[in-house]
Amino acid sequence: MDFHSHNHQALDAYENVLAHLKEKHIRITQTRKAVIAYMVNSQDHPSADTVYHDLLPDYPNLSLATVYNNLKLLVDEGFVSELKLSQDSTAHYDFMGHQHLNIVCDSCGKITDFMDVDVLKIHQEVHEQTGYQVTQAQLILYGICPDCQARKKKEQSEQ
């Protein structure tokens, strides 16, 4: 497996997912390992189609259905979050190896992780106010990314 700069953390996360699946007696295939490694290493929020096309050269027998099935398994087991964005019918996937929120550009659809947030504090506050015990959360913020802001500013100055 090729684990980039966040090397040790990524390897630990990969091994953790595999151990969890083995413990639940879920079959570990080469393509399942490939999808897990891809998601652990992804710095983006890929669609199933992106995962499929990126893995296809190394796994020529891989099918899009296999990618979807593996992503669904990872979502069901709580390792990956499925992001369905308001302006996009394509689902994007996010490995949940660290606490963060996502912010999406209204203009270009780029998804960025926002790290400086205490998600556990939000969970505690929800529990204190409502009595709910939070089992999972998905908060997506929307805005205009710096690139689109600069492009819009440039377009306005050219008029």
N, C-alpha and C positions, 0 to 999 in steps of 0.2 A: 504494500500500500504506500502511496506517495502522500506523506503528510508534510505540509509546507511549514511556514514560519512558526505557527502556534503548535509546532511539532509534538511536544510531550502532552499537552492538553488534548490535542486532537486524537492522539493514539489512545490516551486514557478514555476519552469519550467513545471512540470506536470500540474498544475492548468492553466497555461498560454496556453498550447496546448489545453486542454479541452475547455477553454473559447473561443479560436479561432475557434475550430471546431463547437461548439454550435452556435456561431455567424453566421457561414456559413450554419447553418441548416444541419450539417452532423451528422448522427446518432451516438450516443455514446453507444456502446455495452460493455459488460463486457470484451470480448476478445480484443476489441480496447483499452480499458483502460489498460489491461494487457500488450499489446504490447508497448503502450506509456510509461508505468511505467518501463518496461524492458529497453527500449532504454534510457530513462532519467537516469536510474541507472547504465547503462552499463559502465564499465571502459575499455571495449574492443571495438572492431569493429566487431560485430558478423555478420555472414551470416544469411539469413532467416532460413536456416536449424537449426542453433544453437539456434535461438530464439524459433523456433517451439519445438525442443527437450527439451529446458529448461522450457518452459511453459506447456508442455503437462501433466506432473503429476498433476498440479493444474487445468488444463482445458482439461479434457479428450476428449471433443467433438471438440477441436480445430483442424483445418486442416491446412496443409502447404499453401494452396491457400489463406486462411484467413490471414495468416501471411504476405504473399507476397502482398496481397491487402492493408493491413494496412500500411506496409512499403512504398508502392508506394504512398499512400495518404500522409504520413508524408514527403516523398520526394517532392511530388507535392506542398505541403503547405509550404515547406522551413524549416521544423524542423529537417529533417534528410538528410544527404548527402549520395549518393550511390557511393561507391568507387569500381571502376573496375581497378584491378591491372594488370600490363603488363604480369606477369608470372603466373596469376591465373585466371581461367575462372569463379570462384565464386565471386559474388558481395558481398561486405561487407558494413555495414551500420554504420554511425557515427552520433550521436545526436549533433546538432550544437548549444548547449547551451552556448558555449564560443568560442571566436576567437582563432583559432589555425590552424596549418598546420599539415599534416601527413607525417611521414617518414616511409618507408617500407624497410625491410631487403631483399636484393636480394637473400640471401641464404635460409632463413627459412620462409620468408613471414610475419613475425611479423610486426604489424602496431603500431606505437607509436605516440602520440600527441606531437607536439612541440609548447610550449606555448609562449615563449619569442619572439613574433613577432608582429609587429604592422600592422595587416591586413588592417586596415582602411587607413594607410599611403600608402600602396600598391595601394589601390583603388583610392586614390587621385592622385598618381603619374600616374596611367594608364589614368585617366581622363585628367590630364594636358597634357600628351604626345599624346593622341589619340582622345580626345573629347568624348570617350565612357563614359556613366554613368554605372558603374558596378552594376549589379543586383545580381550576385552571382559569386563565385570563387571557383575553386578547384585546388589547387596546391599540387602535391604529390612529395615528395623528395624520392630518393632511395639511399641506402647505405648498409653497412654490420653492423649488430647490435653487441654490445659488446660481447654477448654470442658466436656468430658465429666467431668473431675475435679471441676470446680466444680458441675456439675449433680448429680453423685452425692453430693457433700458436702451440697448444699442438700437433696436428697431425704432423706438420713440425718438431718439436723437437724430436718426436719419430722415425723419419725416419733416 
